[in-house]
Amino acid sequence: MKRVVVGLSGGVDSSVAAYLLKEQGYDVIGLFMKNWHDDSVTISNECPWLEDSNDALLVAEKLGIPFQTVDLSEQYQEKIVDYMFSEYENGRTPNPDVLCNREIKFDVFMKIAVSLGADYVATGHYCRKNTLEVDGKQVHQLLAGKDDNKDQSYFLCQLSQEQLAKALFPIGELTKPEVREIATKMELVTAEKKDSQGLCFIGKVRLPEFLQQKLQPKEGIIIEIPSTNEIYNSILPNFVNTEESLAFYAKNKDYSNANGIVKGKHQGAHYFTNGQRRGLNVGGTKEGLFVIQTDVVNNIIYVGEGANHPGLFKNTLFIKANEVHWIRQDLKLKTGETKNVMARIRYRQPLQKATLYQFENGMYVQFENPQSAITEGQFVAWYIDDELQGSGVIS
């Protein structure tokens, strides 16, 4: 009998994943990850991980499976939290959920599971896995979940073949209502529990408050760039080749105080990200103001009026060579090669037509249509049909 360790988070998805695996005849162990106990940063006035841990225990008891709690807070602090603060301080916007899956759930946690004799690790992600044979070797595919509204393949875009080999996604063929229906039928305590909106695996934490407890406030100015500014109508240079053209379109605009009007003050450019609207506290405009760029060196936030402001849009992004990641290593592009794909730059974004261009120093992704708020530090993931084949950190 194959042994599976399920990451029981205290939510309905992992609860049903554990139930389905037990029904399929696996030897199932429930493992809850405690990822936080740093009193210097208050996560919440409540104690969410304790509530989640209790729910996970109740589910394990109901299903009649062994249950353990593992404390991964030290690794979480080092691999996720410290990295996040560093990225925000440098004006980039990391995705903690993507990192958490790569660094914690399918690395540290997976190693613990293997030490318990597990053949596989299972999670409650809405995605699927398929295995092919290519040139005599097993190759694992990461496929989108059947529920279009809940597909979470994007969050797993940094997994490797080694990690996928030991991964199971039992609810990938189901929709969320079907998962809740199973949980209700089995009288699981998590059946009606709301989905977590907080940071990956640490409960009900809101990111702005979390950041403000570690990153020091620093007063700076907010500058509005009018949509009519000549910076958006500059004459295009003559490009020598495709790479030069792509580099031009991927580059950020060189804004300065001279381009716009001072609209107000902020408490730190590192608290803001491209496309953000909330928290600016600046009125007096017909449409809302959106962050179009942050300058953490000079502590300036550049904003534009309205969701269609030209400063929000770009059609090209760049990924450094060492940050290009192929799940399907057998399909990796060689220097000079291109590939038509569907891609997204954030979770839940509808897939967009794009072309990958591989060069020696990295990869450009050029979208057919301009994309709003392409943000450094986030991940772009590319698909062929329903298979996520690779991803990269936006530079």
N, C-alpha and C positions, 0 to 999 in steps of 0.2 A: 504494500500500500504506500503510495507516494505521500510525503508529508508537505503540507503547505502552512506557512506562517502568514496570517492575515494581519495587516496593519489596521487594528480596530481603533478608529478615531473617536468613537462615541456618536457618530452620525449614522443616518439611515443607509447610505450607500455601502459603507464597509460592513455594516451589520448584515445586509442582504447578501453581499459577496461571500461572507463566512457561511451563511445558511446554504447557499447554492453549492458551495464546494463540499460541504458535509453531505448534502444530498447526492452529489456526484461520486461519493465514496472515498474522498481524500481524508487523510489523518490531519485534522485542522487544529492549529494552535492560534489563539488570539493574543496579539502583542500591542500594548498601548505605549505610544512614545510620549514621554514628558520632555518637552523642549524648552522649558523656561522656568527659572527661579532666580532672576537677577533683581534684587530689591532696589538697585540704583535706577532702574527703569521700570516704572509702574506700567504694567500691561493694561490693567483695568481695575476698577474698585471691586469687581467681583473676583471669583477665583474660577475662571472658566475651565481650566484644564482639569480641576478636581471634579467638576460636574460631568465633563466629558468622560473622564476616567471611570466614574461611577456608572455611567450609562453603558460604557464598553464592557464593564464587569457584569452588569445585569444581562446584557445580550449574550455574553459567553456562558453565563449560568443557564440561561434559557435554552441555549443550543447544546449545552452539555459538552463544552470544549474547554481545555485548559486555558488559563489566562495569566499573563504576566505584564508588569509595567517595566519599561526600561527608561532610564534617565539619560537622555541625549542632549541635555541642556548645554553642556560644555562644548560639544561639537557644533551645536546649533549656533551658539554665540560666535564661535570662531569662523565657521564656514558661511553663515548666512547674515547674522546681525552686523558683525564688524565689517563685512564686505558691503552690506547695504549702506551703512553710514559713510564709509569711504567713498562709494559711488556717488551718493547724494552730495557729499562735500565737494566732489569734483565736477558737479553739474550734470551728472548722468542719472538715469532713472532705471534701476535694476528691477527685475521681476522676481520677487522672492519665491514664488510658487515653482517656477521653472528650476531655480537653483536648489530649492528644497528637495525636489524629486531627484535631481541628479546627484546632489552631494549627501543628502541624509537618507531619504526613503529607499533609494535604490543603490546606496553605497554603504554607509555606516549600518543602517537598519538591516540591509540584506546580509551583511557579514555576520551580524548577530543571529539572524535567522538560520544561516548555513551552519553556524556553531551549534544550533539546536537540532541539527540533523535535517533541516528543511531541504527539499528538492526545489521548491518554488517559494516566491513571495507574491502575495496577492493584495491588490488594493481595490478601492471602490471607485476607480476612475471610469468615466464613460469613454472608453476607447477599446480597440480590439487588436489582437495579435494574430498573424498568420505566419506559417513557416514554409519556405520554398527550398528547393535544392538548386543551387547555382554552381556549375563546374564541380559537382561532387561534394559541395559543402552546404551545410544548413545555413540559410539566410532568413532572418526574422524581419517581418514587415510590421510597422506600427500603423494601424488603420484607424480612421475616424470612428467614433461611436455611432451607433444606429440612430440615436436621438439627436437630431440636428440642433435642437435647442440647448443640449447639454454636452455636446462633443468636447472632450477635454484633452484630445491628442496634443494640442498646442503646449500644454503644461509639461508634456513628456518629450518635447522636441530635442532635448539634449541627451537623451539616453543612448547608450552604446549597444552594440550587438551582444556583448557579454551580459549587460544588465537585462536586455529583453529576453535573452535565453532563459532566464530564471523567473520571468514575470508572468503573472496571470491576471486577466481583467474579466472577472466573472460576469459583471453587469453590462459589458459593452454592447451586447445584443439587445438590451432592454431600454425602454424609455423611463424617464423619472416617474411618471404616474404608475407604471407597471412595478417599479421598485417599491414604491410606497404601498401599493396593493399587496405585494408579497409580505412586506413588513407588518401590515395590519392583520393579514390572515394568520401570520405566525405569532401575533400579539407581542411583537418586539417593542420595547420601551421607546425606541427611536423612531417609530413609524411616522409620527407627526412632527418630529423635531425639525426646526428650520435649518436651512443650509448655513454653514459658517460663512461669514463675510469678512472674517479677520485675516490676519497674517497666517501664512501656511502653518498649520498644526499648533498654533499657540492660542487659539481662541479669539475672543471678541476684542481684538485690538484695532484701533483706528490709526492708520499710518501717520497722518499729520501730527497728532498728539504724541505719538511714539517718537517721531523724528525730533520734535521740539524739546524732548527731554534730554537728548544727547548733543544735538547740534546747537551751538550758541547763537542767539539772536544777533543780528548785525544790520543796522539800519542802512538802507540804500534807496535809490530812486526808481520809480516806474516811468518808463518813457513810451508814449504812444507813437507808433509809426503809421502815418496815414496810408490808406490803400493806394492813393494816387502818387505816392513818392516815386521819384525817378529810379530808385534802386530796383524797382520791379519792371522797368521798361528799358533797361540798359541794352545797348547793341551787343549782339552775340559775337564773340571772337570767331575767327576762322580756325576750326579744329584740324589738327594734323592727322589724327586717327580716332578710332572709336573710344579708346581708353581716355584720351584727353577730353573728349566730349562728355563721357560718363562722369569723370572727376569734376567737371564744371557743374553739372546738374546736381551732383551729390553734396557739393560744398555748401556750408551755411552762409547766409548773407553777412556781410561786414557792416553791421549796424553801428551807429555812433550817436552821441547826443545831438549832433547836427541834423540827423535824419528826422527827428521828431520833437514832441512836446512833452515836458515833464508833467505827469498827471497825478503823482502822489508818491508816497513812501511805502516801503515794505520792511519786514524784519529779517530778511535773509533770502538771497536768490536761491540758496541751496534747498529751500523748502518748496520750491515751485518746479513745475515740469511743463513741457510744451503742450499746448491745447488746454491747459487748466484755466478754469473760469472762476471758481470759488476762491475766496480768501484774499482777493485783491483789494476789496473795500474801496473801490473807486467808482464814483457815479458820474452823472452828467452826460452820458452818451445815449444815443438813440437805441443802439444795440449793445449787448454785453461785450466786455473786453475779454480777450483771450490771450494767454501767454504765447508769443510766437518764438521767443528765444530767451535764454538766460545766459548771463555772463557772470560766472561765480568769481572770476579773478577781480573784476571791477565792481562786483556786487550790484549789477543792474538787471532789471527785468524789462524786456521789450514786449509791448502788447499791441494788439490790433483790434479794431472794432468789427464785431460780427463773425459768425462761423465760416463765412466765405472769404475772409481776408486773405489776400494772396500770400502773406507771410506764413500762413499755416501750411501751405501746400508745397510738396516736392514730389517728383516722380522717380527719383533715383536715390539709392542709399548704398553705403559701402560697408563691407565686412573685412577686417584684417585677416590675412592668411591664417594666422594661428587661432582665429576665432570662427573659422568656417567648420561646421560639424556635419558630417554625413552619417546618418543612421545606416543608410544603404551604401556602405563603403565600396561595393562593387559597381555603383553608378556614379562615383565621384568624378567630377569634371577635371580634365587636364588643362594646363595653361593654353589659352587661346580658344577653348571650347565654349559653346553657349548652349542653353537649354530653355525651352518654353515650359513654364510651370504655372500653377496657381499658388498664390502666397498670401500670408496675412502678417500684420505687424503687431497685432494684439489679440488677446482672447476674445472670442465672440464676433470678431470682425468677419463679415462675409469674405470668402476667398476672392482674390483679385488676379486678373491676368498679369503675368510678369515674365521677364526674361533674365536668366542668370548669365553673367559674363565672367569667366574665370581668367584672372591674370596672375602673374608671378607674385605680386604683393598682396593679393586678396581678391575678393569677388564683389562685383557690382550687381545689384538687383534693380532692374528698371521696370517700373509699372506702366501698363498701358494708359492708366488714368492717374492723375496726381493724387497723392495720399495726404490726408490731414494729420498733422502732428507726429511726423516721423521723429522718434526720440532716441538719442544716444543712450546706450545701456540696455535698451529693450531688445527683444529677440524677434527676428523675422524667421518664419518657418515656411518651407515650400512643399507643395504636394503635387503628385500626379494622380488624378482621380481621387480616391479616398485614402491614398497612402501618403503619410508624412515621410519624406525621404531625407530631409536635412534641415538645418537651421544655422543661425549665426547671430553674434552680438552686433548690433548696429553701432558703427563708429561715428 
